[in-house]
Amino acid sequence: MSGLVARTGRHQQRYEAGCRLIAGCIPFKHRNPDEGSNENSEKVVEVLMINSPSGPGLLFPKGGWENDETVEEAAIREAIEEAGVRGVLMEFLGHYHFKSKTLQDEFSPEGSCKATMFALFVEEELESWPEQSTRIRSWLTIPEAYENCRHPWMREALKDGFSKWHENKISTGEAFPDQD
């Protein structure tokens, strides 16, 4: 597994109308209710966030969508590279526009970015992953994640994309993959 290496450089980056295209995901799992609670209690949803080497607050894994991959493949790759998790993309959550001070370049001088975000059901947490030396993983409840989220657009993806989709799945009784 140690053969995994994070991609670097921007020569493969995709752009659209002056926006750098970003792919990302909100990794999640279900935690069984705490001991002593009613056995009919709903499982608690936890989302995985990572620290940012460039400042305070937590982030969801995301990065540039490259020319040789689909947006889904890019989202899965970023989850492995940045957060060290593998899983199944369950749902497209939406497109989110933001400006990045660190991603300004000749193709996007304003730093405009358009992120395509997905819900990723985590099936495996890797013991080693490409960015483990600079990233710390944190499993948080949705309210905790919302509070600790560094970027407003990620908060929006969590609240308006992920939370609404997840509540709808539960209320309609649709099954999630089994977790061991």
Solvent accessible surface area in square Angstrom, and as a share of the most:
residue,aa,sasa,rsa
1,M,126,0.56
2,S,104,0.67
3,G,69,0.67
4,L,60,0.30
5,V,120,0.69
6,A,22,0.17
7,R,102,0.37
8,T,117,0.68
9,G,51,0.49
10,R,98,0.36
11,H,159,0.71
12,Q,59,0.26
13,Q,14,0.06
14,R,66,0.24
15,Y,59,0.22
16,E,83,0.37
17,A,107,0.83
18,G,38,0.36
19,C,22,0.13
20,R,19,0.07
21,L,15,0.08
22,I,2,0.01
23,A,0,0.00
24,G,0,0.00
25,C,0,0.00
26,I,0,0.00
27,P,0,0.00
28,F,0,0.00
29,K,45,0.19
30,H,28,0.13
31,R,91,0.33
32,N,100,0.51
33,P,35,0.22
34,D,96,0.50
35,E,172,0.77
36,G,89,0.85
37,S,53,0.34
38,N,98,0.50
39,E,164,0.74
40,N,127,0.65
41,S,41,0.27
42,E,121,0.54
43,K,104,0.44
44,V,44,0.25
45,V,19,0.11
46,E,15,0.07
47,V,0,0.00
48,L,0,0.00
49,M,0,0.00
50,I,0,0.00
51,N,37,0.19
52,S,9,0.06
53,P,87,0.54
54,S,82,0.53
55,G,27,0.26
56,P,118,0.74
57,G,33,0.32
58,L,31,0.16
59,L,15,0.07
60,F,0,0.00
61,P,0,0.00
62,K,39,0.17
63,G,13,0.12
64,G,5,0.05
65,W,45,0.16
66,E,11,0.05
67,N,81,0.42
68,D,86,0.44
69,E,15,0.07
70,T,68,0.40
71,V,22,0.12
72,E,77,0.35
73,E,90,0.40
74,A,0,0.00
75,A,0,0.00
76,I,60,0.30
77,R,35,0.13
78,E,9,0.04
79,A,1,0.00
80,I,18,0.09
81,E,11,0.05
82,E,16,0.07
83,A,0,0.00
84,G,0,0.00
85,V,0,0.00
86,R,78,0.29
87,G,17,0.17
88,V,60,0.35
89,L,37,0.18
90,M,48,0.22
91,E,66,0.30
92,F,98,0.41
93,L,18,0.09
94,G,13,0.13
95,H,93,0.41
96,Y,16,0.06
97,H,121,0.54
98,F,34,0.14
99,K,139,0.59
100,S,15,0.09
101,K,182,0.77
102,T,106,0.62
103,L,23,0.11
104,Q,98,0.44
105,D,34,0.18
106,E,145,0.65
107,F,119,0.50
108,S,1,0.00
109,P,93,0.58
110,E,110,0.49
111,G,0,0.00
112,S,21,0.14
113,C,1,0.00
114,K,38,0.16
115,A,0,0.00
116,T,11,0.06
117,M,0,0.00
118,F,11,0.05
119,A,0,0.00
120,L,1,0.00
121,F,1,0.01
122,V,8,0.05
123,E,111,0.50
124,E,82,0.37
125,E,76,0.34
126,L,7,0.03
127,E,168,0.76
128,S,45,0.29
129,W,30,0.11
130,P,36,0.22
131,E,38,0.17
132,Q,82,0.36
133,S,106,0.68
134,T,72,0.42
135,R,30,0.11
136,I,121,0.61
137,R,61,0.22
138,S,33,0.21
139,W,55,0.19
140,L,24,0.12
141,T,32,0.19
142,I,40,0.20
143,P,98,0.62
144,E,79,0.35
145,A,0,0.00
146,Y,87,0.33
147,E,148,0.66
148,N,64,0.33
149,C,5,0.03
150,R,78,0.28
151,H,54,0.24
152,P,96,0.60
153,W,15,0.05
154,M,0,0.00
155,R,69,0.25
156,E,86,0.39
157,A,0,0.00
158,L,0,0.00
159,K,113,0.48
160,D,63,0.33
161,G,7,0.07
162,F,0,0.00
163,S,15,0.09
164,K,125,0.53
165,W,28,0.10
166,H,6,0.03
167,E,112,0.50
168,N,84,0.43
169,K,27,0.11
170,I,65,0.33
171,S,93,0.60
172,T,83,0.48
173,G,64,0.62
174,E,88,0.39
175,A,91,0.71
176,F,33,0.14
177,P,49,0.31
178,D,136,0.71
179,Q,67,0.30
180,D,190,0.99
